[in-house]
């Protein structure tokens, strides 16, 4: 099953920048499992930009690959924090819904 069958997930994705991978995965559409996995990785990296992924890739490199250059380039720390929190909330809701849909 793919995300094209869930209008709530599509509507939630509209709160994300069009450049990020989770948005693209929902719009393509990919499977709910793939959407959940991508959103989860983005959440982990947004929470800790100094972490390394299981494959050894740095969080910053993963974020760059996933379309977050706009956030990495932001030099205003206050604006960056606000944007990160907004993105974290939206991605968390998307991840939870995608996980539930994948389990159905």
C-alpha positions in Angstrom: 0.0 0.0 0.0 1.2 3.5 -0.7 0.6 7.0 0.7 -1.6 8.0 -2.3 -4.4 6.3 -0.5 -4.2 8.5 2.6 -5.3 12.1 2.3 -4.3 12.9 5.9 -0.7 12.0 5.2 -0.7 14.0 2.0 -2.2 17.0 3.8 0.4 16.8 6.6 3.2 16.7 4.1 2.2 20.1 2.8 3.6 21.6 6.1 7.1 20.4 5.0 9.5 22.1 2.6 9.2 20.5 -0.9 13.0 19.9 -0.9 13.1 17.3 1.8 13.0 13.6 1.2 10.0 12.7 3.4 7.9 15.2 1.4 9.1 13.7 -1.8 8.5 10.1 -0.6 4.9 11.0 0.3 4.3 12.7 -3.0 5.9 9.9 -5.2 4.3 7.9 -3.3 6.4 5.3 -1.6 5.3 2.7 0.9 4.2 3.6 4.4 7.2 1.6 5.7 9.6 3.6 3.6 8.0 6.9 4.6 8.2 6.0 8.3 11.9 5.0 8.0 12.9 8.2 6.2 11.0 10.4 8.6 12.5 8.6 11.5 16.0 9.2 10.2 15.3 12.8 9.6 13.9 13.1 13.2 17.0 11.5 14.7 19.3 13.9 12.7 17.3 17.0 13.6 17.5 16.1 17.3 21.3 15.5 17.2 23.2 17.0 14.2 26.4 15.6 15.6 25.3 12.0 15.5 26.4 9.3 13.0 23.9 7.0 11.2 24.2 3.3 11.4 26.0 3.3 8.1 28.6 5.7 9.4 27.3 8.7 7.6 27.3 11.9 9.6 23.9 13.5 10.4 24.9 16.6 8.5 25.7 14.7 5.4 22.5 12.7 5.6 20.5 15.9 6.1 22.2 17.5 3.1 21.3 14.5 1.0 17.7 14.6 2.3 17.2 18.2 1.2 17.9 20.1 4.3 20.5 22.5 2.9 18.2 25.4 3.7 18.5 24.5 7.4 22.2 23.8 7.3 22.9 27.2 5.6 20.8 29.1 8.2 23.2 31.3 10.2 20.5 32.7 12.6 20.6 30.2 15.5 17.2 31.3 16.9 15.5 30.9 13.5 17.2 27.6 13.0 16.0 26.3 16.4 12.4 27.4 15.7 12.4 25.8 12.2 13.9 22.5 13.6 11.2 22.3 16.3 8.5 22.9 13.7 10.0 20.3 11.4 10.4 17.8 14.3 6.7 18.1 15.3 5.5 17.6 11.7 7.8 14.7 11.0 6.9 13.0 14.3 3.2 13.2 13.3 3.9 11.9 9.8 6.1 9.1 11.2 3.5 7.9 13.7 0.7 7.9 11.0 2.9 6.1 8.5 3.8 3.5 11.0 0.2 2.9 11.9 -0.8 2.7 8.3 2.1 0.2 7.6 0.8 -2.0 10.4 -2.7 -2.2 9.0 
